[in-house]
Amino acid sequence: MQDRISGDVCSVCGKEVRGDFTVQESEAKNADSFAIVIAGTPDRDFNDCDGCNTRVHWRCSKHPESGYCDRCFEKYHQSSNDTVHSRVN
């Protein structure tokens, strides 16, 4: 699989990000329920901040596992000593 350049840029360094998100839907056999999964492509190298929706390279973030940009991470009073709930990338 080739890396895909989206044309979007990191809000910190201004360089292009790679990869994207995919949406997968699944229905149960009885049609009473369904699931939607949003997953990153294997070449994705960024997060979209859960707080402000800015796009940030993982390498430009102090806490990429948190799902927040550095500004929102500090805004929500999380420090490196707090428990950070990791997102699935």
Order of alpha helices (4+ residues) and beta strands (2+ residues): beta-beta-beta-beta-beta-beta-alpha
